[in-house]
Amino acid sequence: MTYPRPSPDRSHDEHQNDMAAWMRTTVDAMNRAHDPLHRALAGFLGVESHALRMAAGEELTEREAHLAGIEEEAVLFCQRWLHQAGGTVP
């Protein structure tokens, strides 16, 4: 299973709408939950959020950038599950 990927022929807003539809929620709810879910998941697992570091503009090693990509995918799938299950970010 995959999630909607950004595409050069689609605007950012179109991509956001695609992601929200995939998660079965609104764009606003999706965006409000995303970064807190990174923090919650990383905190629960006892690891640092490389994706949030990357988003803040920090330089990452190749390994850290790889981990940031895996983290982003994990958060997207957890977020999809969360929204469809009717949950909220802890």
C-alpha positions in Angstrom: 0.0 0.0 0.0 1.2 3.5 -0.8 0.2 7.0 -0.2 -0.2 10.0 -2.6 3.2 11.3 -3.6 3.9 14.9 -4.6 3.9 15.4 -8.3 5.2 18.2 -10.5 1.9 18.4 -12.4 -0.1 18.9 -9.2 -0.1 21.9 -6.9 0.7 21.7 -3.2 -3.0 22.3 -2.4 -4.0 19.4 -4.7 -1.5 17.1 -3.0 -2.8 18.2 0.4 -6.3 17.3 -0.7 -5.2 13.9 -2.0 -3.4 13.2 1.3 -6.5 14.2 3.3 -8.8 12.0 1.1 -6.4 9.1 1.6 -6.5 9.6 5.3 -10.3 10.2 5.2 -10.1 13.5 7.1 -9.9 17.2 6.3 -6.7 19.0 5.3 -6.9 21.1 8.5 -7.2 18.1 10.8 -4.4 16.3 8.9 -2.1 19.3 9.2 -2.9 19.9 12.9 -2.1 16.3 13.8 1.0 15.7 11.7 3.9 17.3 13.6 2.5 16.4 17.1 2.3 12.8 15.9 6.0 12.9 14.9 6.7 14.0 18.5 4.4 11.5 20.1 5.6 8.6 18.1 9.3 9.4 18.5 8.7 10.0 22.3 6.9 6.7 22.7 9.7 4.9 20.9 12.4 6.8 22.8 14.1 8.1 19.7 14.7 11.6 18.3 12.6 12.8 15.4 14.9 13.2 12.4 12.0 14.3 10.2 11.3 17.3 12.5 15.0 18.1 12.6 15.1 18.1 8.8 11.9 20.3 8.7 13.7 22.8 11.0 16.5 23.0 8.5 19.1 21.1 10.4 21.8 19.3 8.3 21.5 15.6 8.7 23.9 12.8 7.9 23.0 10.4 5.2 21.8 7.8 7.8 19.7 10.4 9.6 18.1 11.6 6.3 17.3 7.9 5.6 15.7 7.6 9.0 13.8 10.8 8.5 12.2 9.3 5.3 11.3 6.1 7.1 9.8 8.1 10.0 7.8 10.3 7.6 6.2 7.2 6.1 5.5 5.7 9.6 3.8 8.9 10.7 1.7 9.1 7.5 0.4 5.5 8.0 -0.1 6.0 11.7 -1.9 9.2 11.0 -4.2 7.5 8.4 -5.0 4.8 11.0 -5.6 7.4 13.7 -8.0 9.5 11.6 -9.9 6.5 10.3 -10.2 5.0 13.8 -11.6 8.3 15.2 -8.6 8.8 17.5 -6.7 11.9 18.4 -3.0 12.6 18.8 -1.9 12.0 22.4 
